[in-house]
Amino acid sequence: MTDCLFCRIAAGALPAHKLYEDDHILAFLDLHPIRPGHALVIPKAHHVWFEDLPPDLATRVTTCAQQLARRMKALYGVPRVAMFYTGIHVPHAHAHVVPMQDQHDVTSAAYLAEGPGVFSAPPQLPAEEMVAIAAALRPAFS
Ligand SMILES: [Zn+2]
């Protein structure tokens, strides 16, 4: 088994609060959400960089993120949802999908509270809250 965290999640070897899954991609909740509902969409195949994803796979990730974004807007009443790749933390391409409560939710101020060079991971939410959030987001795909 690979030591890639996201390959292990994609293979079902590690648990995740899954939102959507098919043969090619997987969407699940980020363990350190910027905002409740913060999701990750990954290709199941191991690719380090998003720019190296085959076009059809990149489209699948984006389409999934679009479905999540529409659900997040309805569920959380937010005006916008951010979708971005950073390549930080886990070297397996993953798109962040974040319901933005504030326009600075995904800009540097949220990450650099402890100074440049230090990326603060937002705190984890209680497991039961994560379960409820996942259940509320899954209708995005029905
Ligand atoms: Zn991987």
Residues whose N, C-alpha, C, O or C-beta is under 5 A from the ligand:
A	BS01	ZN	C4 F6 C7 H46 H92
